[in-house]
């Protein structure tokens, strides 16, 4: 059996300001108006023979996003393994392989990043079928992309002797080249782009990891042994996993093993590394080479990507630009320097700003909230609660809240000071009604209806940060965190 392992880490800093740490690119609809990149990765497996439900490895902070997006597809995963912090792909796959062996005999692990685009799913599945024959023989299979250009942003694989009709022995993994070497690789015909997609049996990966990076395997074994089940998630032990060094699958295993094999494929692949890749995907049918999304007007523009999320964006007489608008940031960049967007994210971090972390719309397991206005001493939010969901029973030390119901039905729980939960009262509010939650008072908001609950919250107080939450009961297993 094949067990798809979808690696859903990373922050996508080159796709700022749409991709943020709290809502990175794998959860965004960048290639489709209907599905996120993560959902596309799951859907392309639909006709794969002898395929188990996917195992997802993701950051703990993204657990509810991942679970909700799979639920929207009607997919029940084999597991959702939560990394407490990022340690690159080799430890992530070690956790997946160890967890897989607890549930299955020795599945073949089809390892895929969650944030890639593959336009020809059948070509991809045909390549997987070829790789399957090699993986069953104990080979550690990777998939190389037939290069379409002398790209300097990808690593390369030099293929060696043929291994029957299924693929080739790997001669070498090559770092990202300069332009001259990339052109030589392309003309030689012996090099493929390194896709970062693998097909390896769980036991073979663990054997090779123990041989070449045994410390990583030992750290992951300890972290998994001390893990705990939490709702639909497997929480990895924080302390044990923090001791694990970060390393990629390529560096830890593939460059050292004697059994690496590569299967060439050409499925219309892109790793969506930066905005220029988005432009390449969506500009093909425009005579002027433009790609637009949202409310956009162009005049005499060429080879330009414009994406608008909250307002009209107009551009006149521009060429080779990337213009990305969200409700709290605008990026304007030379399309050929789109990779350098990550430098803006680094500057935001240095300046202790928040625009690299979250959008004004922040998703929670119960729905989302959107910051509409903020100033000293007050903040205004739109809050939307999904039908049948509720916020935690909580209190705030530094702020009071005024709720005005705009749409739907709210069930409001309100009580006395903490420690006196016997005195909780419940009442139902409908459109146009409001309530006041004083500072320090227990309260909970719930949507008992069949349509989304939408309300306006006005906060007042000396401190309005999201960490001013003390939870006493929570349906999602959260305690002092603010996720």
Secondary structure, DSSP 8 states (H G I E B T S, - for coil): -EEEEEEE----GGGTTTSBTTB-GGGS-SS-SS--HHHHHHHTTTT-TTEEEEEEEEEGGGHHHHHHHHHHTT---SEEEEESS--HHHHHHHHHHHHHHHHSSS-EEEEEETT-EES-HHHHHHHHHHHHHHHHTT-EEEEEEE-SS--SSS-EEEEEEEETTTEEEEEEEE----HHHHHHHHHHS-EEEEEEEEEEEHHHHHHHHHHH-HHHHHHHHHHHHT-EEETTEEE--HHHHHTS----HIIIIITT-S-EEEEEE-S-EE---SHHHHHHHH-TT-TT--EEESSEEEES-BS-EEEESSS-EEEES-BSEEEEE-SS-EEEEEGGGGGGHHHHHHHHHHTT-STTT--SEEEETTEEEEEEEEETTEEEEEEEE-TT-B--EEE-SSEEEEEEEEES-EEEEE-SSTT-GGG-EEEEE-TT-EEEE-TT--EEEE--SSS-EEEEEEEEES---TT--EEEE-TT--SS---
